[in-house]
Amino acid sequence: AQTVTQSQPEMSVQEAETVTLSCTYDTSESDYYLFWYKQPPSRQMILVIRQEAYKQQNATENRFSVNFQKAAKSFSLKISDSQLGDAAMYFCAYRSSYGTYKYIFGTGTRLKVLA
Amino acid sequence: GAGVSQTPSNKVTEKGKYVELRCDPISGHTALYWYRQSLGQGPEFLIYFQGTGAADDSGLPNDRFFAVRPEGSVSTLKIQRTERGDSAVYLCASSLLPRTGGGEQYFGPGTRLTVT
């Protein structure tokens, strides 16, 4: 069975600085997708970025980028120029390319942005 | 509406009562998922619908939990004989057919269920 681990329960970053959130996963599959979701206090899960396992190039979305290391089964999220609005819970999620496509989530990292 | 909607936003019920939680997915999304998020945890999968049928209900914790999607759109999660351990946020998500592209799921705001 696949598992997702987020080992940082909480992280802090100064406004305008850069922070990296860690995620590791375990799978025997070769084809899958990885996602980072943001969950503010409103509870709404918002997609931040996604990565297809078959793509070697790391995904980027504006200030958000990932470092995808397939062999190491690592998928970290880098947030550049942090803003107060980035403060939230961040969840890493795994989705197989087979079966029922359900997400497997990590336990989350709470990001605090300091003014 | 533009996004996934869930009603009610909050539900408080007494132990032993029956509750129904509703999810209205994005129009045109054939896949629908229910997750449960306990305090301090990530969401955990409950059930997946493709159209009207439950394609995977392996995450339902026991037979007190049941979900339907009779017309392939709105879904209802039903919990019988509620227990205090059922208290959590119940999230619904929808997506296009997962085999097309990344099949990323779009989430609703959740229903916070409190069993007293």
HADDOCK unambig.tbl for C-alpha pairs under 7 A between the chains (distance, minus, plus):
assign (segid A and resid 43 and name CA) (segid B and resid 109 and name CA) 5.45 0.50 0.50
assign (segid A and resid 43 and name CA) (segid B and resid 110 and name CA) 6.69 0.50 0.50
assign (segid A and resid 44 and name CA) (segid B and resid 107 and name CA) 6.60 0.50 0.50
assign (segid A and resid 44 and name CA) (segid B and resid 108 and name CA) 6.14 0.50 0.50
assign (segid A and resid 44 and name CA) (segid B and resid 109 and name CA) 4.46 0.50 0.50
assign (segid A and resid 45 and name CA) (segid B and resid 107 and name CA) 5.69 0.50 0.50
assign (segid A and resid 100 and name CA) (segid B and resid 56 and name CA) 6.58 0.50 0.50
assign (segid A and resid 101 and name CA) (segid B and resid 98 and name CA) 6.58 0.50 0.50
assign (segid A and resid 102 and name CA) (segid B and resid 45 and name CA) 6.74 0.50 0.50
assign (segid A and resid 103 and name CA) (segid B and resid 45 and name CA) 7.00 0.50 0.50
assign (segid A and resid 105 and name CA) (segid B and resid 42 and name CA) 5.58 0.50 0.50
assign (segid A and resid 105 and name CA) (segid B and resid 43 and name CA) 6.23 0.50 0.50
assign (segid A and resid 106 and name CA) (segid B and resid 42 and name CA) 5.68 0.50 0.50
assign (segid A and resid 107 and name CA) (segid B and resid 41 and name CA) 4.91 0.50 0.50
assign (segid A and resid 107 and name CA) (segid B and resid 42 and name CA) 4.51 0.50 0.50
assign (segid A and resid 108 and name CA) (segid B and resid 41 and name CA) 6.95 0.50 0.50
assign (segid A and resid 108 and name CA) (segid B and resid 42 and name CA) 6.08 0.50 0.50
